[in-house]
């Protein structure tokens, strides 16, 4: 025979149910700091806007048209970050092209050169070619006193937003890099840029 639970029993059951719901909540709900939060729209960097006029394919989310080989996300991100960093000789735009603010993928052949944004663009292309979802990749601009403005690639994963940086061999959480964030692309519409909400 089933009897109605006592008042104390009902409260205990409700608490247990609430705890079960909380423990089942996704990490993004309990840890919003895992992901970059975009704020107000901003003007894209000048070099980026010029690039989009001449290479609109670099400012869209078109998937790679050729064959792809999908591997574990974190391993793929780490491999692409390390490989591109190792193969590209870092040079300023003035030294490489004779003018400032030239945004173009660096490549990674024997004569590959580029600065931070060129390397970030190269990583984005290689990850898309490897099967990483384009709308989970976006460029972001940070600032550090020692180096000034700096562009990195950010990959959105189930573990949070991870930074692929030309100045670091390993990938890191966006909150753990030594930059003050300025702005970032929209993952869904790469031609649009937004400010970044400050870390609390």
ZIWO-V992048 format. One record per residue. N is the residue number from 0. SS is DSSP state (alpha for helix, beta for strand, coil for the rest). Layout:
# ZIWO-V992048
n:N ss:SS
n:N ss:SS
This chain:
# ZIWO-V992048
n:0 ss:coil
n:1 ss:coil
n:2 ss:coil
n:3 ss:coil
n:4 ss:coil
n:5 ss:coil
n:6 ss:alpha
n:7 ss:alpha
n:8 ss:alpha
n:9 ss:alpha
n:10 ss:alpha
n:11 ss:alpha
n:12 ss:alpha
n:13 ss:alpha
n:14 ss:alpha
n:15 ss:alpha
n:16 ss:alpha
n:17 ss:alpha
n:18 ss:alpha
n:19 ss:alpha
n:20 ss:alpha
n:21 ss:alpha
n:22 ss:alpha
n:23 ss:alpha
n:24 ss:coil
n:25 ss:coil
n:26 ss:alpha
n:27 ss:alpha
n:28 ss:alpha
n:29 ss:alpha
n:30 ss:coil
n:31 ss:alpha
n:32 ss:alpha
n:33 ss:alpha
n:34 ss:coil
n:35 ss:coil
n:36 ss:coil
n:37 ss:beta
n:38 ss:beta
n:39 ss:beta
n:40 ss:beta
n:41 ss:beta
n:42 ss:coil
n:43 ss:coil
n:44 ss:coil
n:45 ss:alpha
n:46 ss:alpha
n:47 ss:alpha
n:48 ss:alpha
n:49 ss:alpha
n:50 ss:alpha
n:51 ss:alpha
n:52 ss:alpha
n:53 ss:alpha
n:54 ss:coil
n:55 ss:alpha
n:56 ss:alpha
n:57 ss:alpha
n:58 ss:alpha
n:59 ss:coil
n:60 ss:coil
n:61 ss:coil
n:62 ss:coil
n:63 ss:coil
n:64 ss:coil
n:65 ss:coil
n:66 ss:coil
n:67 ss:coil
n:68 ss:coil
n:69 ss:coil
n:70 ss:coil
n:71 ss:coil
n:72 ss:alpha
n:73 ss:alpha
n:74 ss:alpha
n:75 ss:alpha
n:76 ss:alpha
n:77 ss:alpha
n:78 ss:alpha
n:79 ss:alpha
n:80 ss:alpha
n:81 ss:alpha
n:82 ss:alpha
n:83 ss:alpha
n:84 ss:alpha
n:85 ss:alpha
n:86 ss:alpha
n:87 ss:coil
n:88 ss:beta
n:89 ss:beta
n:90 ss:coil
n:91 ss:coil
n:92 ss:alpha
n:93 ss:alpha
n:94 ss:alpha
n:95 ss:alpha
n:96 ss:alpha
n:97 ss:coil
n:98 ss:coil
n:99 ss:coil
n:100 ss:coil
n:101 ss:coil
n:102 ss:coil
n:103 ss:coil
n:104 ss:coil
n:105 ss:coil
n:106 ss:coil
n:107 ss:coil
n:108 ss:coil
n:109 ss:coil
n:110 ss:coil
n:111 ss:coil
n:112 ss:beta
n:113 ss:beta
n:114 ss:coil
n:115 ss:alpha
n:116 ss:alpha
n:117 ss:alpha
n:118 ss:alpha
n:119 ss:alpha
n:120 ss:alpha
n:121 ss:alpha
n:122 ss:alpha
n:123 ss:alpha
n:124 ss:alpha
n:125 ss:alpha
n:126 ss:alpha
n:127 ss:alpha
n:128 ss:alpha
n:129 ss:coil
n:130 ss:coil
n:131 ss:coil
n:132 ss:coil
n:133 ss:alpha
n:134 ss:alpha
n:135 ss:alpha
n:136 ss:beta
n:137 ss:beta
n:138 ss:beta
n:139 ss:beta
n:140 ss:beta
n:141 ss:beta
n:142 ss:beta
n:143 ss:beta
n:144 ss:coil
n:145 ss:coil
n:146 ss:coil
n:147 ss:beta
n:148 ss:beta
n:149 ss:beta
n:150 ss:beta
n:151 ss:beta
n:152 ss:beta
n:153 ss:beta
n:154 ss:beta
n:155 ss:beta
n:156 ss:beta
n:157 ss:coil
n:158 ss:coil
n:159 ss:beta
n:160 ss:beta
n:161 ss:beta
n:162 ss:beta
n:163 ss:beta
n:164 ss:coil
n:165 ss:coil
n:166 ss:coil
n:167 ss:coil
n:168 ss:coil
n:169 ss:coil
n:170 ss:coil
n:171 ss:beta
n:172 ss:beta
n:173 ss:alpha
n:174 ss:alpha
n:175 ss:alpha
n:176 ss:coil
n:177 ss:coil
n:178 ss:coil
n:179 ss:beta
n:180 ss:beta
n:181 ss:beta
n:182 ss:beta
n:183 ss:beta
n:184 ss:beta
n:185 ss:coil
n:186 ss:coil
n:187 ss:coil
n:188 ss:coil
n:189 ss:coil
n:190 ss:coil
n:191 ss:coil
n:192 ss:beta
n:193 ss:beta
n:194 ss:beta
n:195 ss:beta
n:196 ss:coil
n:197 ss:coil
n:198 ss:coil
n:199 ss:coil
